[in-house]
Amino acid sequence: MKYSKLLLCGKIITIEVNGKGGACMGIKFLVSDWLGKKKMTQKELSDLTGIRPATISALYHDKIKRIEVEQLEKLCTVFECQPGDLMTFETDN
């Protein structure tokens, strides 16, 4: 198994990384849920945040490899939420 370190909310956490391009197995992004709640398209989110459409698509399909804090701030501003509302940490236990 491969592991990677991630800085989240000022703390370094270690996460398991799968062999398919490095997507996080434990952290699941909920951007698709938020787009549904706000009745918004990926394009509209890209336009409102200035985040590239390819990055929005990777977030939507939970295929993102990394995300900048600035991008999290923009998503939180548009969705009127906290960073923890945009993701969950799932374990096998």
JORAVEN-V825114 format. One record per pair of residues at least 6 apart in sequence whose C-alpha atoms are under 8 Angstrom apart, sorted by the first residue. I is the first residue (numbers start at 1). J is the second residue. D is the distance in whole Angstrom. If there is no record, write none. Layout:
i->{I;I}
j->{J;J}
d->{D;D}
This chain:
i->{1;1;1;2;2;2;2;3;3;3;3;4;4;4;4;5;5;5;5;6;6;6;6;7;15;15;15;16;16;16;17;17;17;18;18;21;22;23;23;23;24;24;25;26;26;26;27;27;27;27;28;28;28;28;28;29;29;29;29;29;29;30;30;30;30;30;30;30;31;31;31;32;32;32;34;34;35;35;38;42;42;42;42;43;45;45;45;46;46;46;48;49;49;49;49;51;55;58;72;73;76;76;76}
j->{16;17;18;16;17;18;19;14;15;16;17;14;15;16;17;12;13;14;15;12;13;14;15;13;24;25;26;24;25;26;23;24;25;24;25;65;65;63;64;65;64;65;90;89;90;91;87;88;89;90;62;87;88;89;90;59;60;62;86;87;88;59;60;62;85;86;87;88;59;60;86;59;60;61;79;86;41;42;79;53;56;57;60;53;51;56;78;52;53;56;78;71;74;75;78;71;64;64;83;83;82;83;86}
d->{7;7;7;6;5;7;8;6;6;5;5;6;5;6;6;6;6;4;6;5;5;6;7;6;7;8;7;6;6;7;6;5;6;7;6;8;6;6;6;5;8;7;8;5;5;6;7;6;4;6;6;5;5;6;7;6;8;6;6;4;7;8;7;8;8;5;5;8;6;5;6;8;5;7;7;8;6;7;8;7;6;7;8;7;8;8;8;6;6;7;7;8;6;7;7;7;7;5;6;8;6;6;8}
